[in-house]
Amino acid sequence: MTEIGAAGVSARLDRRRFLAAVAAALSAAALPDSASAQVLAPPQARAPVSIDVEARPIPAFDTRDRSHLRFGSLQYRSGLVLTSKFSGFGGLSGLRLDPKGERFIAMSDKGTWFTGRIAYSGDAMTGLAEVEAAPMLGADGRPIAARGWYDTESIALDGSLVYVGIERVNQILRFDFGKDGTRSLGQVVTTPAGVRKLPNNKGLEALVMVPKGQPLAGTLIAISERGLDTAGDILAFMVTGPTPGQFSIRRSKDFDISDAVLLPAGDLLILERKFSLLSGMVVRIRRMPLRSLAPGVTIDGPSIFEADLGYEIDNLEGIDAHVGADGSTILTLVSDDNFSMIQRTLLLQFTLVDE
């Protein structure tokens, strides 16, 4: 019986790896805008509405060894598989948390806000509460998806201001949540000319706002998924701040960028992924010093975390950091299920062990 059970688990795992790789490869395929609009009709919230989100715990990150907790510089805390009967739930491509790691602002890549609260039991996440979905509105008061402005892939906070990057058109919108929350109207942010020249399906993928007290305070950093410079490295931009300009992030081992976050200590964490039908999906986090950033430079840093489909990963597209009550840095990651029945919406938390 033990041998049969192990074989069954292995078969299911192999199938999950294959299906996830297929779905990821298909979702990454660059379609012309017209074909994409027809094939990928985006589900979205049409008005602010409260929704229920069910959560199933993930007891272990390592599917083969539940006692395994340390993964590079990260230690697993808890995880959830999230589902909802609300048809527009899914496609989560970015999130930002409050300083306690409880209240969140997230968005789908189809132009929908999700706000709410993460519930905990001790250090472990147990579910989401008070969740509301709302359409992301443009300056004209209409949902931005109605004009084809979706692929909302990146998010950054600056006090009550929320910045969102739209990959499909490589634009950045600024929302004043202090006035109207998710009902606020997005205003277009002026960007360097190079931003508009990024590939429309490999464009703006990560936004980071540098807060007061950090080097380059007031700088909005915008990073592409796979817009490449002449050396084959990832294009990125300092959109605002004291030294606006273009820089690059060293690309290695065919990884693309899916999000980034700034640590309290002043380092950038870059979330990356790659996938193929042969190797499946792999995610990685690299750490880079913010102080090395300047116009014209290429920054690089070591990998502090890497995981393949032998672990509880999916299409991880969002990362954020907050400081726990004990002073530890906690990373929260979220996955984009591409509104696919064979992918999952995951919420994962780790403690950053090596700082």
N, C-alpha and C positions, 0 to 999 in steps of 0.2 A: 504493500500500500504506500509506503514511503517513497519508493522509486516512481510509482505511477503518479503520485501527487507532485513530486519534483518535476517530472516530465511535463505535467500539465501546466505548472507555473512557468516553466521555461518556454513552452509553446505560446502561452498567452503573452509573455514578455516579448518574444520575438515578433509576434503579430503586432503588438502595440508599437514596437520600434519601427516596424515597416510602415504601418499606417500613419504614424506621426511624421515620419520622414516624407512620405508621399504628400501628406497635407501641407507640410511646411514648404516643400519644394513647389507645389502648385500655388500656394499663397504668395510665394516670393516672385513668381513669374511676372515679368513686366508686361502688362497688357496696354494697348493704346487706350487713351482716355475714354473714347467712345465705347469700345468693347467692354472696358472695365465697368462703366456706368450701367451697361445693360446686363452684364453677367453678375455683378456684385451689387445688386440693388440694396442699399444699406438700410438695415433695420435701425430705427431711431425712436427716441421719445418725441412725441408731438406736443406734449405739454408736461409741466412738472407733475409728477405722480409718485406716491409712496409705493414701494415694492417690497416684497418679501424675498430674502435670499437665504437659501438653505446651505448649511456648511457641514461637511463630513471631515473629521479629523484625519490627518496623515501622521500615524504614530512614529514613523521612521523615515528618514530621507534616503537611506540606503535600502533598496528593496531586497537585498540579499543578506543583510546583517543589521538587525534592529539595534544592536548594542553599539554600532558605529556612529559616533556623534561628531567627530572632528574631520573637517574637510578643508585642507589647506589652512588658511587663516580664519576660517569660519567654523563655528560650532552650532549645530542644529538646535533650535528651540522648539518650534512647532510649525504645523502647516495645515491648510484647509483646502478642500476641493469645494468650489462654490458653484451653485446652480440656482436658477430661478425660473418660474413659470412666465415671467415677463419676457416677451419675445425679443426685446431690445437689449437684454442683459448679455454681456459677453464682449469680446474684442477689446479687453482692457489693455491699453498700451502705455499707461503711465499713471502714477499716483503720487501725492504728497500728503504727509501726515503732520499733525500738530506736534509740539515739542514732547508731549507725553506718549506719542505713538497711538493715539486713540481716534480722534476725529480725522477723517480723510476727505480729500478731493481726488477723484479719479475721473478718467474719461475713456470712452470707447473710441476706436479708430473710425467710427461712423458719426462723430459729431454729437455725442451724448455725454452729459455730465452724470456722474454718480457721486453722491455725498452720503456720509453716514458715520458710524462709529464701530470700531473693532472692539468686541467684547473679549475679556480675558478671564481665566481662572488661574491665579498665580501668574506665572510667566507664559502660560500657554494660551494662544488664541482659541476661542471657542465658537465664534460666529460674528456676523455683522448685524447691527441694529440701526434703526432709524434711517434706513436707506431710502434715498429719493433719486429718481432719474428725471432729467430735464434736458430739453434740446439746447445746444449751444447756439447762441444768437449772434448775428452779425450787427454791424452798425445800423442797418436798416430795420432791425427788430425781427427779421425773418431767420429761421433756422439756417445755419451756414450750409448744411448738407443740401438744402433746396437749390443752391447755386453751384453744386458740385464741389464745395469745399469740405471734403471729408479727408480721411487718412490723417486724423488728428492724432499725432504720434508722440508728442512731447509736451511736458508741463514744467513750469518753474513758478515759485512764489517769491514775492517781494512785499512783505507785509500783507496788506489786503489786496494787492495787485496779483493777478494770475496771468501768466503768459502761456500761450499754447502755440505749438508749431504744427503747421499743416503741410504734410509731405507732398500731397498731390499737386499743390500749387506753390510750395516753398514760400509760404507767408507766415508771419507771426502775428497773432492777435493778443491784445492786452485787455483784460477784464477787471473791472473794479468791484471785487466781491464785497468791499466795505459798504457799498451803497445798496446793491440789489442781489448779492449772492449769485446763484446760477441764472437769475433773470437779467443779469447785467449784459450790456451790449459790447461786443468785441470791436476794438479799434485797431486798425492796421498799424504795425510798428515798422518804421523805416529801417531797412536792412542794407548791408553792403551789397553791391551789385553781384558779387559772386554767389550769394544765396539763391537768387532767382535763376542762376544758371545750373543749379544742381539737377541731377536726374530726377524726373518726377516720381519715380517709384523707389529711389534710393537716396532721397533727399533728407530734409530735416527730421532727425530721429531722437535728439536729446537736447534739452534745455537746462541750464544751471544758472541761477542768480547768485552772485558772490555777495554775501552780507557784509555789514559794517564790521570792522575789526579784522578782516581778512585782507591779504594782498589782493589788489585789483578790486576792492570793494565797489559795488555799484555796476559791475560788469555782467551783462547777460551773455552767457556763452551758448552758442548754437553749434551743434555737431551733426554732421550728416551720417547716414547709414553706410553708404558706399559711394559718395562723391569723391573722386580721386584726383590728387594733384599729379604733376608730371612724373613724380617718383613712384607713383602707385600707392601713396599713403592717403589716409582719410582727411578730407577737408573739414575745417571747423572755423568758427568766426567769433570774435569778440564784438558783439553788436552794439553794446553801449559801454560806458565806463571811461576811465581816463586814457586808455590806449586802444581804441577800436582798431580792428584789422583782421587779417586772415592768418591762420596757422594750420598746422597739420598734426595728426596723431598717427604714429607709426602703425601700419597694418602688418599683421603677421599671421601665418598659417591659415589664410583665407577667412579669418573671422571678420564679421561686420558688426557695427555698433548698434545697440538697441536702446540704451539709455545711459545716464550718468548721474552722479550725485556728489556733492561736496561734503567731506567729513568735517566735524568740528575742529580737528587738528590741522586742517588746511590742505588735504590731499583730495584729488579727484579719483573717484572710483568709476571705471568705465565698464559697463555691462555689455558683453559681446556674445554672439552666437554664430554658428555655422551649421549647415545641414546639407546632406546629399543622400541619394538613394543607396549609396554604398556604405557610407559611414554613419548614417542616421544623424541625430541632432547632438550638438555639443554646446554648452554654455561656459562662459569664462568671465572672470572679473579681474581687471588689471588696476593697479594703483599708481598714480602719477602725481608728482608734487605741483601744486598750483603755482608756486613761486617761479617755476621754470617757464611759465606761459608768457609769450610775447609775440607781437606780430612777426610773421616770417619764420618762426622756429618750428621744428618738428619735435614733439614731446613723445616720451616712451616711458614704460614702467613695467615692473614684473607682474606676472599672474599670481594672484593670491587665492584663486578658487577656480576649479574646473570640474564639470560633471557631464556625463553622457546619459543615455536613456536607461542605464542600469540603476539610476537614481530617480527620485520623484521630481522630474523636471518636465516641462512642456515648452511652449514657445515663449520664454521669459522675455518680456519687453519693458518692464518697469522696475526701478529700484529707488528706495529712499532710505534715509538713515535718521535715527533719533537716539537720544541718550536716555538710558533706563534709570530707574530710581537708585540703582547701585553704582551709577557712573559709567557703566559699560555702553559701548556703541552697538546698537541693534540695527541690522539691515532687514528691510522688508522688500520682497520681490513679488511681482505679479505677472501672470502669463496671459497672453492673448490667444483665445481659442479659435479665432477666425470665424466665429459663429458656425463651427463645424461639430458634427456629432461625434467625431473620432478624436477631438482634442478637448482639453480641459482648461478651466479657469482655476489656477492655483494661486494661493496666497501663502508665502513661505517666510519664516523669520529665522535669522541666524544672529549669533553674537560674534562681533569682530574680535577675535582673540588676540592677535598680534597687532599692536598699535605703536 
